């Protein structure tokens, strides 16, 4: 075999291997783009606990995540998002790790999941703090690499270093201090899976 033919054979083998690995990775690699609404159930803020009856806590979250199927029933990944929580208003930029488990082999579209991460403070009007979710989901694959994703989850958010004002009537002065907030919500999500 000539040197030129050996090189072509070697290059052909490498290219074929890369195409095979890429095809395999594409079937195991998933990108999720989700919108989630968080219905606040309770919040502890500045030493007080508020329920949904006190005010209508809410939240909207857009997030993107990349996941890889490490086994038939297990998928792991990382993601980031933009979140706006209302009443009171908080902004955060969550970065998280995600884990999915498909417990029923005969129903591979259904899964349990958890997202654990931290909200970053990227601007003066945003807050940092722990972020976590635990829930169930269902993916309806419309085509091989395109599907709709539905989720319901318990959502825990911690917002740190919130500037809080307190008016003291006796001294007729307003004092400012830093406080933390912990919000418990139920989140409802819909999204696209590629």
mmCIF file of the C-alpha atoms, coordinates in Angstrom:
data_MODEL
# 
_entry.id   MODEL 
# 
loop_
_atom_site.group_PDB 
_atom_site.id 
_atom_site.type_symbol 
_atom_site.label_atom_id 
_atom_site.label_alt_id 
_atom_site.label_comp_id 
_atom_site.label_asym_id 
_atom_site.label_entity_id 
_atom_site.label_seq_id 
_atom_site.pdbx_PDB_ins_code 
_atom_site.Cartn_x 
_atom_site.Cartn_y 
_atom_site.Cartn_z 
_atom_site.occupancy 
_atom_site.B_iso_or_equiv 
_atom_site.pdbx_formal_charge 
_atom_site.auth_seq_id 
_atom_site.auth_comp_id 
_atom_site.auth_asym_id 
_atom_site.auth_atom_id 
_atom_site.pdbx_PDB_model_num 
ATOM 1   C CA . UNK A 1 1   ? 0.000   0.000  0.000  1.00 0.00 ? 1   UNK A CA 1 
ATOM 2   C CA . UNK A 1 2   ? 1.373   3.392  -0.951 1.00 0.00 ? 2   UNK A CA 1 
ATOM 3   C CA . UNK A 1 3   ? 1.884   6.205  1.530  1.00 0.00 ? 3   UNK A CA 1 
ATOM 4   C CA . UNK A 1 4   ? -0.804  8.368  -0.170 1.00 0.00 ? 4   UNK A CA 1 
ATOM 5   C CA . UNK A 1 5   ? -3.325  5.545  -0.031 1.00 0.00 ? 5   UNK A CA 1 
ATOM 6   C CA . UNK A 1 6   ? -2.506  4.881  3.638  1.00 0.00 ? 6   UNK A CA 1 
ATOM 7   C CA . UNK A 1 7   ? -3.092  8.545  4.465  1.00 0.00 ? 7   UNK A CA 1 
ATOM 8   C CA . UNK A 1 8   ? -6.439  8.550  2.623  1.00 0.00 ? 8   UNK A CA 1 
ATOM 9   C CA . UNK A 1 9   ? -7.482  5.381  4.448  1.00 0.00 ? 9   UNK A CA 1 
ATOM 10  C CA . UNK A 1 10  ? -6.401  6.899  7.780  1.00 0.00 ? 10  UNK A CA 1 
ATOM 11  C CA . UNK A 1 11  ? -8.196  10.190 7.092  1.00 0.00 ? 11  UNK A CA 1 
ATOM 12  C CA . UNK A 1 12  ? -11.312 8.307  5.904  1.00 0.00 ? 12  UNK A CA 1 
ATOM 13  C CA . UNK A 1 13  ? -11.310 6.230  9.093  1.00 0.00 ? 13  UNK A CA 1 
ATOM 14  C CA . UNK A 1 14  ? -10.955 9.347  11.276 1.00 0.00 ? 14  UNK A CA 1 
ATOM 15  C CA . UNK A 1 15  ? -13.716 11.214 9.396  1.00 0.00 ? 15  UNK A CA 1 
ATOM 16  C CA . UNK A 1 16  ? -16.035 8.179  9.564  1.00 0.00 ? 16  UNK A CA 1 
ATOM 17  C CA . UNK A 1 17  ? -15.335 7.836  13.299 1.00 0.00 ? 17  UNK A CA 1 
ATOM 18  C CA . UNK A 1 18  ? -16.024 11.541 13.915 1.00 0.00 ? 18  UNK A CA 1 
ATOM 19  C CA . UNK A 1 19  ? -19.290 11.379 11.976 1.00 0.00 ? 19  UNK A CA 1 
ATOM 20  C CA . UNK A 1 20  ? -20.336 8.281  13.946 1.00 0.00 ? 20  UNK A CA 1 
ATOM 21  C CA . UNK A 1 21  ? -19.449 9.903  17.289 1.00 0.00 ? 21  UNK A CA 1 
ATOM 22  C CA . UNK A 1 22  ? -21.238 13.112 16.269 1.00 0.00 ? 22  UNK A CA 1 
ATOM 23  C CA . UNK A 1 23  ? -24.372 11.187 15.273 1.00 0.00 ? 23  UNK A CA 1 
ATOM 24  C CA . UNK A 1 24  ? -24.276 9.276  18.566 1.00 0.00 ? 24  UNK A CA 1 
ATOM 25  C CA . UNK A 1 25  ? -23.756 12.489 20.546 1.00 0.00 ? 25  UNK A CA 1 
ATOM 26  C CA . UNK A 1 26  ? -26.613 14.226 18.737 1.00 0.00 ? 26  UNK A CA 1 
ATOM 27  C CA . UNK A 1 27  ? -29.036 11.537 19.829 1.00 0.00 ? 27  UNK A CA 1 
ATOM 28  C CA . UNK A 1 28  ? -27.820 11.867 23.448 1.00 0.00 ? 28  UNK A CA 1 
ATOM 29  C CA . UNK A 1 29  ? -27.361 15.646 23.597 1.00 0.00 ? 29  UNK A CA 1 
ATOM 30  C CA . UNK A 1 30  ? -30.464 17.761 24.202 1.00 0.00 ? 30  UNK A CA 1 
ATOM 31  C CA . UNK A 1 31  ? -31.094 21.502 24.371 1.00 0.00 ? 31  UNK A CA 1 
ATOM 32  C CA . UNK A 1 32  ? -34.106 22.681 26.398 1.00 0.00 ? 32  UNK A CA 1 
ATOM 33  C CA . UNK A 1 33  ? -35.658 26.145 26.087 1.00 0.00 ? 33  UNK A CA 1 
ATOM 34  C CA . UNK A 1 34  ? -38.324 26.660 28.770 1.00 0.00 ? 34  UNK A CA 1 
ATOM 35  C CA . UNK A 1 35  ? -40.728 29.263 30.106 1.00 0.00 ? 35  UNK A CA 1 
ATOM 36  C CA . UNK A 1 36  ? -41.914 28.786 33.697 1.00 0.00 ? 36  UNK A CA 1 
ATOM 37  C CA . UNK A 1 37  ? -44.482 30.584 35.801 1.00 0.00 ? 37  UNK A CA 1 
ATOM 38  C CA . UNK A 1 38  ? -43.933 30.423 39.569 1.00 0.00 ? 38  UNK A CA 1 
ATOM 39  C CA . UNK A 1 39  ? -47.006 30.761 41.754 1.00 0.00 ? 39  UNK A CA 1 
ATOM 40  C CA . UNK A 1 40  ? -45.698 31.934 45.129 1.00 0.00 ? 40  UNK A CA 1 
ATOM 41  C CA . UNK A 1 41  ? -47.148 30.048 48.088 1.00 0.00 ? 41  UNK A CA 1 
ATOM 42  C CA . UNK A 1 42  ? -45.229 31.634 50.971 1.00 0.00 ? 42  UNK A CA 1 
ATOM 43  C CA . UNK A 1 43  ? -42.293 33.916 51.621 1.00 0.00 ? 43  UNK A CA 1 
ATOM 44  C CA . UNK A 1 44  ? -40.188 34.720 54.647 1.00 0.00 ? 44  UNK A CA 1 
ATOM 45  C CA . UNK A 1 45  ? -38.892 38.277 54.398 1.00 0.00 ? 45  UNK A CA 1 
ATOM 46  C CA . UNK A 1 46  ? -37.468 40.690 56.992 1.00 0.00 ? 46  UNK A CA 1 
ATOM 47  C CA . UNK A 1 47  ? -38.489 38.454 59.886 1.00 0.00 ? 47  UNK A CA 1 
ATOM 48  C CA . UNK A 1 48  ? -42.102 38.031 58.696 1.00 0.00 ? 48  UNK A CA 1 
ATOM 49  C CA . UNK A 1 49  ? -43.792 35.144 56.904 1.00 0.00 ? 49  UNK A CA 1 
ATOM 50  C CA . UNK A 1 50  ? -46.319 35.952 54.195 1.00 0.00 ? 50  UNK A CA 1 
ATOM 51  C CA . UNK A 1 51  ? -48.772 33.575 52.521 1.00 0.00 ? 51  UNK A CA 1 
ATOM 52  C CA . UNK A 1 52  ? -50.434 33.725 49.125 1.00 0.00 ? 52  UNK A CA 1 
ATOM 53  C CA . UNK A 1 53  ? -53.426 35.311 50.900 1.00 0.00 ? 53  UNK A CA 1 
ATOM 54  C CA . UNK A 1 54  ? -51.227 38.273 51.926 1.00 0.00 ? 54  UNK A CA 1 
ATOM 55  C CA . UNK A 1 55  ? -50.365 39.150 48.334 1.00 0.00 ? 55  UNK A CA 1 
ATOM 56  C CA . UNK A 1 56  ? -50.210 37.424 44.954 1.00 0.00 ? 56  UNK A CA 1 
ATOM 57  C CA . UNK A 1 57  ? -46.575 36.401 44.642 1.00 0.00 ? 57  UNK A CA 1 
ATOM 58  C CA . UNK A 1 58  ? -45.607 35.387 41.130 1.00 0.00 ? 58  UNK A CA 1 
ATOM 59  C CA . UNK A 1 59  ? -42.660 34.924 38.867 1.00 0.00 ? 59  UNK A CA 1 
ATOM 60  C CA . UNK A 1 60  ? -41.598 34.400 35.272 1.00 0.00 ? 60  UNK A CA 1 
ATOM 61  C CA . UNK A 1 61  ? -38.506 32.515 34.173 1.00 0.00 ? 61  UNK A CA 1 
ATOM 62  C CA . UNK A 1 62  ? -36.890 31.908 30.793 1.00 0.00 ? 62  UNK A CA 1 
ATOM 63  C CA . UNK A 1 63  ? -34.110 29.346 30.798 1.00 0.00 ? 63  UNK A CA 1 
ATOM 64  C CA . UNK A 1 64  ? -31.936 27.312 28.469 1.00 0.00 ? 64  UNK A CA 1 
ATOM 65  C CA . UNK A 1 65  ? -30.192 24.067 29.420 1.00 0.00 ? 65  UNK A CA 1 
ATOM 66  C CA . UNK A 1 66  ? -27.930 21.575 27.703 1.00 0.00 ? 66  UNK A CA 1 
ATOM 67  C CA . UNK A 1 67  ? -28.377 17.958 28.817 1.00 0.00 ? 67  UNK A CA 1 
ATOM 68  C CA . UNK A 1 68  ? -26.570 14.734 28.012 1.00 0.00 ? 68  UNK A CA 1 
ATOM 69  C CA . UNK A 1 69  ? -28.027 11.229 28.407 1.00 0.00 ? 69  UNK A CA 1 
ATOM 70  C CA . UNK A 1 70  ? -25.416 9.421  30.523 1.00 0.00 ? 70  UNK A CA 1 
ATOM 71  C CA . UNK A 1 71  ? -27.573 6.275  30.638 1.00 0.00 ? 71  UNK A CA 1 
ATOM 72  C CA . UNK A 1 72  ? -30.958 5.139  29.349 1.00 0.00 ? 72  UNK A CA 1 
ATOM 73  C CA . UNK A 1 73  ? -32.793 6.569  32.337 1.00 0.00 ? 73  UNK A CA 1 
ATOM 74  C CA . UNK A 1 74  ? -30.400 9.328  33.472 1.00 0.00 ? 74  UNK A CA 1 
ATOM 75  C CA . UNK A 1 75  ? -29.666 12.741 31.990 1.00 0.00 ? 75  UNK A CA 1 
ATOM 76  C CA . UNK A 1 76  ? -27.425 15.500 33.417 1.00 0.00 ? 76  UNK A CA 1 
ATOM 77  C CA . UNK A 1 77  ? -26.740 19.035 32.293 1.00 0.00 ? 77  UNK A CA 1 
ATOM 78  C CA . UNK A 1 78  ? -26.193 22.699 33.001 1.00 0.00 ? 78  UNK A CA 1 
ATOM 79  C CA . UNK A 1 79  ? -28.301 25.756 32.321 1.00 0.00 ? 79  UNK A CA 1 
ATOM 80  C CA . UNK A 1 80  ? -28.844 29.461 32.809 1.00 0.00 ? 80  UNK A CA 1 
ATOM 81  C CA . UNK A 1 81  ? -31.806 31.789 32.807 1.00 0.00 ? 81  UNK A CA 1 
ATOM 82  C CA . UNK A 1 82  ? -33.463 35.137 33.410 1.00 0.00 ? 82  UNK A CA 1 
ATOM 83  C CA . UNK A 1 83  ? -36.016 35.378 36.203 1.00 0.00 ? 83  UNK A CA 1 
ATOM 84  C CA . UNK A 1 84  ? -38.398 38.091 37.423 1.00 0.00 ? 84  UNK A CA 1 
ATOM 85  C CA . UNK A 1 85  ? -40.344 37.524 40.649 1.00 0.00 ? 85  UNK A CA 1 
ATOM 86  C CA . UNK A 1 86  ? -43.196 39.825 41.591 1.00 0.00 ? 86  UNK A CA 1 
ATOM 87  C CA . UNK A 1 87  ? -44.814 41.168 44.783 1.00 0.00 ? 87  UNK A CA 1 
ATOM 88  C CA . UNK A 1 88  ? -42.243 42.012 46.005 1.00 0.00 ? 88  UNK A CA 1 
ATOM 89  C CA . UNK A 1 89  ? -40.133 42.380 42.870 1.00 0.00 ? 89  UNK A CA 1 
ATOM 90  C CA . UNK A 1 90  ? -36.830 40.533 42.478 1.00 0.00 ? 90  UNK A CA 1 
ATOM 91  C CA . UNK A 1 91  ? -34.654 39.896 39.438 1.00 0.00 ? 91  UNK A CA 1 
ATOM 92  C CA . UNK A 1 92  ? -32.095 37.127 39.264 1.00 0.00 ? 92  UNK A CA 1 
ATOM 93  C CA . UNK A 1 93  ? -29.932 35.310 36.742 1.00 0.00 ? 93  UNK A CA 1 
ATOM 94  C CA . UNK A 1 94  ? -29.881 31.627 37.748 1.00 0.00 ? 94  UNK A CA 1 
ATOM 95  C CA . UNK A 1 95  ? -27.057 29.285 36.756 1.00 0.00 ? 95  UNK A CA 1 
ATOM 96  C CA . UNK A 1 96  ? -27.828 25.653 37.604 1.00 0.00 ? 96  UNK A CA 1 
ATOM 97  C CA . UNK A 1 97  ? -27.081 21.955 37.247 1.00 0.00 ? 97  UNK A CA 1 
ATOM 98  C CA . UNK A 1 98  ? -29.963 19.714 36.215 1.00 0.00 ? 98  UNK A CA 1 
ATOM 99  C CA . UNK A 1 99  ? -30.578 16.015 36.733 1.00 0.00 ? 99  UNK A CA 1 
ATOM 100 C CA . UNK A 1 100 ? -33.370 13.942 35.173 1.00 0.00 ? 100 UNK A CA 1 
ATOM 101 C CA . UNK A 1 101 ? -34.403 10.382 35.985 1.00 0.00 ? 101 UNK A CA 1 
ATOM 102 C CA . UNK A 1 102 ? -36.947 8.331  34.031 1.00 0.00 ? 102 UNK A CA 1 
ATOM 103 C CA . UNK A 1 103 ? -38.286 5.846  36.615 1.00 0.00 ? 103 UNK A CA 1 
ATOM 104 C CA . UNK A 1 104 ? -40.777 4.002  34.352 1.00 0.00 ? 104 UNK A CA 1 
ATOM 105 C CA . UNK A 1 105 ? -39.098 2.210  31.433 1.00 0.00 ? 105 UNK A CA 1 
ATOM 106 C CA . UNK A 1 106 ? -42.424 1.689  29.648 1.00 0.00 ? 106 UNK A CA 1 
ATOM 107 C CA . UNK A 1 107 ? -43.152 5.431  29.829 1.00 0.00 ? 107 UNK A CA 1 
ATOM 108 C CA . UNK A 1 108 ? -39.799 7.040  28.871 1.00 0.00 ? 108 UNK A CA 1 
ATOM 109 C CA . UNK A 1 109 ? -41.394 10.445 28.233 1.00 0.00 ? 109 UNK A CA 1 
ATOM 110 C CA . UNK A 1 110 ? -42.133 10.936 31.956 1.00 0.00 ? 110 UNK A CA 1 
ATOM 111 C CA . UNK A 1 111 ? -39.332 11.945 34.315 1.00 0.00 ? 111 UNK A CA 1 
ATOM 112 C CA . UNK A 1 112 ? -38.426 13.251 37.755 1.00 0.00 ? 112 UNK A CA 1 
ATOM 113 C CA . UNK A 1 113 ? -36.013 16.184 37.872 1.00 0.00 ? 113 UNK A CA 1 
ATOM 114 C CA . UNK A 1 114 ? -34.099 18.542 40.071 1.00 0.00 ? 114 UNK A CA 1 
ATOM 115 C CA . UNK A 1 115 ? -32.375 21.836 39.266 1.00 0.00 ? 115 UNK A CA 1 
ATOM 116 C CA . UNK A 1 116 ? -29.862 23.153 41.804 1.00 0.00 ? 116 UNK A CA 1 
ATOM 117 C CA . UNK A 1 117 ? -27.991 26.380 41.380 1.00 0.00 ? 117 UNK A CA 1 
ATOM 118 C CA . UNK A 1 118 ? -27.364 29.961 42.324 1.00 0.00 ? 118 UNK A CA 1 
ATOM 119 C CA . UNK A 1 119 ? -28.889 33.222 41.129 1.00 0.00 ? 119 UNK A CA 1 
ATOM 120 C CA . UNK A 1 120 ? -26.216 35.700 40.110 1.00 0.00 ? 120 UNK A CA 1 
ATOM 121 C CA . UNK A 1 121 ? -26.315 39.427 40.810 1.00 0.00 ? 121 UNK A CA 1 
ATOM 122 C CA . UNK A 1 122 ? -25.361 40.925 37.446 1.00 0.00 ? 122 UNK A CA 1 
ATOM 123 C CA . UNK A 1 123 ? -26.918 44.378 37.876 1.00 0.00 ? 123 UNK A CA 1 
ATOM 124 C CA . UNK A 1 124 ? -27.883 46.777 40.663 1.00 0.00 ? 124 UNK A CA 1 
ATOM 125 C CA . UNK A 1 125 ? -31.540 45.744 40.343 1.00 0.00 ? 125 UNK A CA 1 
ATOM 126 C CA . UNK A 1 126 ? -30.867 41.994 40.674 1.00 0.00 ? 126 UNK A CA 1 
ATOM 127 C CA . UNK A 1 127 ? -30.396 39.713 43.670 1.00 0.00 ? 127 UNK A CA 1 
ATOM 128 C CA . UNK A 1 128 ? -28.197 36.692 44.248 1.00 0.00 ? 128 UNK A CA 1 
ATOM 129 C CA . UNK A 1 129 ? -29.132 33.546 46.161 1.00 0.00 ? 129 UNK A CA 1 
ATOM 130 C CA . UNK A 1 130 ? -29.711 29.779 46.158 1.00 0.00 ? 130 UNK A CA 1 
ATOM 131 C CA . UNK A 1 131 ? -32.113 28.318 43.611 1.00 0.00 ? 131 UNK A CA 1 
ATOM 132 C CA . UNK A 1 132 ? -33.625 24.828 43.661 1.00 0.00 ? 132 UNK A CA 1 
ATOM 133 C CA . UNK A 1 133 ? -36.437 22.836 42.061 1.00 0.00 ? 133 UNK A CA 1 
ATOM 134 C CA . UNK A 1 134 ? -37.801 19.345 42.498 1.00 0.00 ? 134 UNK A CA 1 
ATOM 135 C CA . UNK A 1 135 ? -40.538 18.128 40.169 1.00 0.00 ? 135 UNK A CA 1 
ATOM 136 C CA . UNK A 1 136 ? -42.022 15.920 37.493 1.00 0.00 ? 136 UNK A CA 1 
ATOM 137 C CA . UNK A 1 137 ? -42.068 16.397 33.760 1.00 0.00 ? 137 UNK A CA 1 
ATOM 138 C CA . UNK A 1 138 ? -43.229 14.933 30.492 1.00 0.00 ? 138 UNK A CA 1 
ATOM 139 C CA . UNK A 1 139 ? -41.672 15.310 27.039 1.00 0.00 ? 139 UNK A CA 1 
ATOM 140 C CA . UNK A 1 140 ? -43.779 14.785 23.923 1.00 0.00 ? 140 UNK A CA 1 
ATOM 141 C CA . UNK A 1 141 ? -41.397 14.240 21.020 1.00 0.00 ? 141 UNK A CA 1 
ATOM 142 C CA . UNK A 1 142 ? -43.071 15.474 17.830 1.00 0.00 ? 142 UNK A CA 1 
ATOM 143 C CA . UNK A 1 143 ? -40.068 14.623 15.647 1.00 0.00 ? 143 UNK A CA 1 
ATOM 144 C CA . UNK A 1 144 ? -36.748 12.900 16.324 1.00 0.00 ? 144 UNK A CA 1 
ATOM 145 C CA . UNK A 1 145 ? -34.990 16.058 17.564 1.00 0.00 ? 145 UNK A CA 1 
ATOM 146 C CA . UNK A 1 146 ? -37.953 18.292 18.427 1.00 0.00 ? 146 UNK A CA 1 
ATOM 147 C CA . UNK A 1 147 ? -40.457 18.016 21.241 1.00 0.00 ? 147 UNK A CA 1 
ATOM 148 C CA . UNK A 1 148 ? -42.635 19.840 23.763 1.00 0.00 ? 148 UNK A CA 1 
ATOM 149 C CA . UNK A 1 149 ? -41.724 19.713 27.423 1.00 0.00 ? 149 UNK A CA 1 
ATOM 150 C CA . UNK A 1 150 ? -44.146 20.113 30.365 1.00 0.00 ? 150 UNK A CA 1 
ATOM 151 C CA . UNK A 1 151 ? -43.126 20.447 34.040 1.00 0.00 ? 151 UNK A CA 1 
ATOM 152 C CA . UNK A 1 152 ? -44.622 20.962 37.492 1.00 0.00 ? 152 UNK A CA 1 
ATOM 153 C CA . UNK A 1 153 ? -42.237 21.553 40.393 1.00 0.00 ? 153 UNK A CA 1 
ATOM 154 C CA . UNK A 1 154 ? -41.695 22.789 43.909 1.00 0.00 ? 154 UNK A CA 1 
ATOM 155 C CA . UNK A 1 155 ? -39.519 25.898 43.510 1.00 0.00 ? 155 UNK A CA 1 
ATOM 156 C CA . UNK A 1 156 ? -37.341 27.316 46.295 1.00 0.00 ? 156 UNK A CA 1 
ATOM 157 C CA . UNK A 1 157 ? -35.624 30.685 45.838 1.00 0.00 ? 157 UNK A CA 1 
ATOM 158 C CA . UNK A 1 158 ? -33.422 32.615 48.219 1.00 0.00 ? 158 UNK A CA 1 
ATOM 159 C CA . UNK A 1 159 ? -32.793 36.295 47.554 1.00 0.00 ? 159 UNK A CA 1 
ATOM 160 C CA . UNK A 1 160 ? -29.844 37.815 49.428 1.00 0.00 ? 160 UNK A CA 1 
ATOM 161 C CA . UNK A 1 161 ? -28.865 41.346 50.474 1.00 0.00 ? 161 UNK A CA 1 
ATOM 162 C CA . UNK A 1 162 ? -32.163 43.082 49.769 1.00 0.00 ? 162 UNK A CA 1 
ATOM 163 C CA . UNK A 1 163 ? -32.092 46.740 50.739 1.00 0.00 ? 163 UNK A CA 1 
ATOM 164 C CA . UNK A 1 164 ? -35.038 47.176 53.074 1.00 0.00 ? 164 UNK A CA 1 
ATOM 165 C CA . UNK A 1 165 ? -36.451 50.396 54.559 1.00 0.00 ? 165 UNK A CA 1 
ATOM 166 C CA . UNK A 1 166 ? -37.974 50.696 58.026 1.00 0.00 ? 166 UNK A CA 1 
ATOM 167 C CA . UNK A 1 167 ? -39.785 53.813 59.198 1.00 0.00 ? 167 UNK A CA 1 
ATOM 168 C CA . UNK A 1 168 ? -39.611 54.444 62.940 1.00 0.00 ? 168 UNK A CA 1 
ATOM 169 C CA . UNK A 1 169 ? -42.557 56.661 63.965 1.00 0.00 ? 169 UNK A CA 1 
ATOM 170 C CA . UNK A 1 170 ? -41.064 57.458 67.372 1.00 0.00 ? 170 UNK A CA 1 
ATOM 171 C CA . UNK A 1 171 ? -37.922 59.017 65.898 1.00 0.00 ? 171 UNK A CA 1 
ATOM 172 C CA . UNK A 1 172 ? -39.515 60.057 62.590 1.00 0.00 ? 172 UNK A CA 1 
ATOM 173 C CA . UNK A 1 173 ? -36.581 58.481 60.739 1.00 0.00 ? 173 UNK A CA 1 
ATOM 174 C CA . UNK A 1 174 ? -36.288 55.930 57.997 1.00 0.00 ? 174 UNK A CA 1 
ATOM 175 C CA . UNK A 1 175 ? -33.583 53.330 58.492 1.00 0.00 ? 175 UNK A CA 1 
ATOM 176 C CA . UNK A 1 176 ? -32.149 51.086 55.782 1.00 0.00 ? 176 UNK A CA 1 
ATOM 177 C CA . UNK A 1 177 ? -30.739 47.612 56.313 1.00 0.00 ? 177 UNK A CA 1 
ATOM 178 C CA . UNK A 1 178 ? -29.986 44.436 54.337 1.00 0.00 ? 178 UNK A CA 1 
ATOM 179 C CA . UNK A 1 179 ? -32.353 41.484 54.565 1.00 0.00 ? 179 UNK A CA 1 
ATOM 180 C CA . UNK A 1 180 ? -32.821 38.081 52.935 1.00 0.00 ? 180 UNK A CA 1 
ATOM 181 C CA . UNK A 1 181 ? -35.942 36.490 51.523 1.00 0.00 ? 181 UNK A CA 1 
ATOM 182 C CA . UNK A 1 182 ? -36.903 32.847 50.972 1.00 0.00 ? 182 UNK A CA 1 
ATOM 183 C CA . UNK A 1 183 ? -39.800 32.116 48.627 1.00 0.00 ? 183 UNK A CA 1 
ATOM 184 C CA . UNK A 1 184 ? -41.633 28.798 48.239 1.00 0.00 ? 184 UNK A CA 1 
ATOM 185 C CA . UNK A 1 185 ? -43.529 28.396 44.954 1.00 0.00 ? 185 UNK A CA 1 
ATOM 186 C CA . UNK A 1 186 ? -45.168 25.889 42.662 1.00 0.00 ? 186 UNK A CA 1 
ATOM 187 C CA . UNK A 1 187 ? -43.864 26.323 39.136 1.00 0.00 ? 187 UNK A CA 1 
ATOM 188 C CA . UNK A 1 188 ? -45.551 25.364 35.877 1.00 0.00 ? 188 UNK A CA 1 
ATOM 189 C CA . UNK A 1 189 ? -43.361 25.065 32.809 1.00 0.00 ? 189 UNK A CA 1 
ATOM 190 C CA . UNK A 1 190 ? -43.673 24.577 29.088 1.00 0.00 ? 190 UNK A CA 1 
ATOM 191 C CA . UNK A 1 191 ? -40.838 24.482 26.635 1.00 0.00 ? 191 UNK A CA 1 
ATOM 192 C CA . UNK A 1 192 ? -39.099 23.096 23.590 1.00 0.00 ? 192 UNK A CA 1 
ATOM 193 C CA . UNK A 1 193 ? -36.622 20.220 23.527 1.00 0.00 ? 193 UNK A CA 1 
ATOM 194 C CA . UNK A 1 194 ? -34.160 19.781 20.695 1.00 0.00 ? 194 UNK A CA 1 
# 
